[in-house]
Amino acid sequence: MQFASDNWAGASEPVMQALAKFNGGHVPAYGDGDLCEAIEHRFRDIFETDCTAFVVATGTAANALGLSSVTGPGGTVFCHKEAHIRVDECGAPEFLSSGARMWGLDGPLGKLTPDAILEGLEDVPHGVVHHGQPSAISLSQATEYGTAYSISEIHDLAACAHANHLKVHMDGARFANAMLAIGATPAEMTWKAGVDILSFGATKNGAWCAEAVVFFNKDDAADFIYRRKRAGHLFSKMRFVAAQFEGYFADDHWLDNARHANKMAARLTAGLQASANARPAWDSQSNEVFAIIKKTAAAKATAQGAVFHDWPTGNLPPQDRPREDETLFRLVCSFATTPQEIDSFIKAIND
C-alpha cells in the first residue's frame, strides 16, 4: 500500500526496454545523436507547433533553468505561496537565475488568480529600481493540492500576465495527469492558452529521470544551451535521457500511465467517500488525493504497511480543517498502483 508519492515507483517496462535498446554501440555525446534530435521532433508533434525542447534529468533543473531564461537582474516570479518552486526546491530557482525572487501569492487550493497577480504587481511594480523587475508567473499543473487549472483559467492568467509584460511558465511535474483530468490536448493546455515555457515532467509518470524544458517562443531559449551546461545538466551520455522519452511516448504509453494513476485515485476517492473513518478533504484532480482520516484509522493502516504522508492544514479555512481526532493526509497514486492496494487501504482504515 504505497501512497507516499508517484516518484517512489520505479520506471515502467517500456521505458526500461528503451534504455536497453539504445545502450549498445557508439553514439555522439552531449545530445548530438539522431535519437536526441528525433525526440525534439516528437515534442513538436505532440504539441502541434515548432517548439524547442531541451531534456534534463530533474524537475528542479527544468523549473530553475526555464525560469532563469526569462528573469533579469532583480527578477521576480509570481507563484502560489505553496508552489514547488518556492517551497521544495532548496532555492534552486533563485540560485540558477542569479537571485530572482519567487514571490508567493494566495489562491484557493493551490491556484493563482488574475487578481492575485495584480496584487503582486502592486508590491513589485514595473520600473521601480528598488523593487526589481517583475518577470514571469509560474503555474503548477497539477497544483500542490492536486487540483488542475481549466483551459479558461490558464487563458485568463496568461492574458493577465502578458498584458503586464510577464512571461508564463508552467510547472508540469504531473503534466499528463492534469491534462487528462481536464480533457485537454498538450497544445490546448499550453501555448494555445498562452503558456510560454513548460517544465514537462515524465519522472513521476513512469520515467527513470527524464524531464524537459519546452519553449514555445524560441527567442526565450536563445542562451539556454549555456544555462544547461553551466548547471551540469548537459550529460555526456544524453542518449539515455532521450531513450526514456522514446519509451515514454511510444504507443501513447505516457497517457496510459497517467490514465491508470488517475483511475486509481478516483477509486481511492470513492472508497474514502464511503468510509465512516475518512473523507476526501476537497475535490482534487489528477492522481493526488487529500483525505482527512481519523488518527486511529490511519495508525491501523500504517501498521498494516500503508505508506502515506500527513499534510499541513494552516492554509485551509477553519471549517475545513481536521477535528482533534483527525489528520489531513496526502495519498498519491502512480502507474504502478494496483486496485488491490486501494481496496486493502480502505479495508485497513475501516476495520
Secondary structure, DSSP 8 states (H G I E B T S, - for coil): -B-S-GGGS---HHHHHHHHHTTSS---TTTTSHHHHHHHHHHHHHHTS--EEEEES-HHHHHHHHHHTT--TTEEEEEETT-HHHHSSTTHHHHHTTS-EEEEE--GGG---HHHHHHHHHHS-TT-TTT-EEEEEEEESS-TTS----HHHHHHHHHHHHHTT-EEEEEETTHHHHHHHHT--TTTTTGGGT--EEEEE-GGGT-SS-EEEEESSGGGGTTHHHHHHHTT---TTTHHHHHHHHHHHGGGHHHHHHHHHHHHHHHHHHHHHT-SSEEESS---TTEEEEEEEHHHHHHHHHTT-B-EE---TTS-GGGS--TTEEEEEEE--TT--HHHHHHHHHHHH-
